[in-house]
């Protein structure tokens, strides 16, 4: 799961994106991560979920099966901070 979380942060994984967009996505991910930790999600899980949400919301990438399990486990926390998207758990 750590490998998938690191994908968004690796500048080589987003070669088509301009640096400014990559930086913006990193800032958004950091904000989501902090919000999730404030409502009780453990640090590593919060990071992985935040990255999955950014990838889904801004890059149209579906979460992996492991990310879906984490999202399902912490769905109440996602609702509490306004990051819940049912569609993330549906489909492929």
Secondary structure per residue as TSV (DSSP state, phi and psi in degrees):
chain	resnum	aa	ss	phi	psi
A	1	X	-	360.0	-30.8
A	2	X	H	-65.0	-35.3
A	3	X	H	-61.9	-42.5
A	4	X	H	-68.2	-33.8
A	5	X	H	-68.6	-34.2
A	6	X	H	-77.7	-17.3
A	7	X	H	-57.9	-45.1
A	8	X	H	-64.3	-33.4
A	9	X	H	-83.0	-13.2
A	10	X	-	-82.6	121.1
A	11	X	G	-64.6	-23.8
A	12	X	G	-75.7	-16.4
A	13	X	G	-80.6	-14.8
A	14	X	G	-125.2	57.2
A	15	X	T	-63.9	-28.1
A	16	X	T	-80.6	-15.7
A	17	X	S	-85.2	141.8
A	18	X	-	-69.2	156.5
A	19	X	H	-56.9	-39.4
A	20	X	H	-65.2	-37.7
A	21	X	H	-68.9	-40.6
A	22	X	H	-61.3	-43.4
A	23	X	H	-64.7	-39.5
A	24	X	H	-62.6	-44.2
A	25	X	H	-63.6	-37.4
A	26	X	H	-65.6	-39.8
A	27	X	H	-65.1	-42.7
A	28	X	H	-62.7	-45.4
A	29	X	H	-59.8	-41.4
A	30	X	H	-64.3	-39.6
A	31	X	H	-64.3	-45.6
A	32	X	H	-60.6	-42.7
A	33	X	H	-59.0	-47.2
A	34	X	H	-64.0	-41.5
A	35	X	H	-61.3	-43.7
A	36	X	H	-66.1	-39.8
A	37	X	H	-65.9	-35.8
A	38	X	H	-62.5	-29.5
A	39	X	T	-96.6	10.2
A	40	X	T	105.5	7.2
A	41	X	-	-79.1	131.1
A	42	X	-	-56.9	149.8
A	43	X	H	-50.7	-53.2
A	44	X	H	-66.2	-40.9
A	45	X	H	-65.8	-39.5
A	46	X	H	-60.9	-40.5
A	47	X	H	-64.5	-47.2
A	48	X	H	-65.0	-40.3
A	49	X	H	-68.0	-43.2
A	50	X	H	-58.9	-43.2
A	51	X	H	-66.1	-41.6
A	52	X	H	-61.8	-40.5
A	53	X	H	-67.4	-42.3
A	54	X	H	-62.4	-45.5
A	55	X	H	-62.4	-38.9
A	56	X	H	-69.8	-50.2
A	57	X	H	-70.6	-36.3
A	58	X	H	-111.5	-20.3
A	59	X	H	-119.8	1.4
A	60	X	-	57.5	39.9
A	61	X	-	-106.4	128.5
A	62	X	-	-73.6	144.7
A	63	X	-	-68.7	152.8
A	64	X	-	-71.9	171.3
A	65	X	H	-60.0	-41.2
A	66	X	H	-65.2	-41.5
A	67	X	H	-65.8	-38.3
A	68	X	H	-61.7	-39.4
A	69	X	H	-62.8	-43.5
A	70	X	H	-64.3	-43.2
A	71	X	H	-61.0	-43.7
A	72	X	H	-63.6	-39.2
A	73	X	H	-65.1	-36.1
A	74	X	T	-111.2	27.0
A	75	X	H	-58.8	-37.9
A	76	X	H	-63.6	-35.5
A	77	X	H	-68.6	-40.1
A	78	X	H	-63.5	-40.3
A	79	X	H	-63.3	-42.2
A	80	X	H	-60.9	-31.8
A	81	X	T	-103.7	5.9
A	82	X	T	78.2	25.3
A	83	X	-	-108.9	8.1
A	84	X	-	-75.7	128.8
A	85	X	-	-134.1	105.3
A	86	X	G	-55.5	-34.7
A	87	X	G	-59.6	-22.5
A	88	X	G	-63.5	-28.7
A	89	X	T	-94.4	-10.7
A	90	X	S	-97.8	163.1
A	91	X	-	77.9	-159.2
A	92	X	-	-78.8	360.0
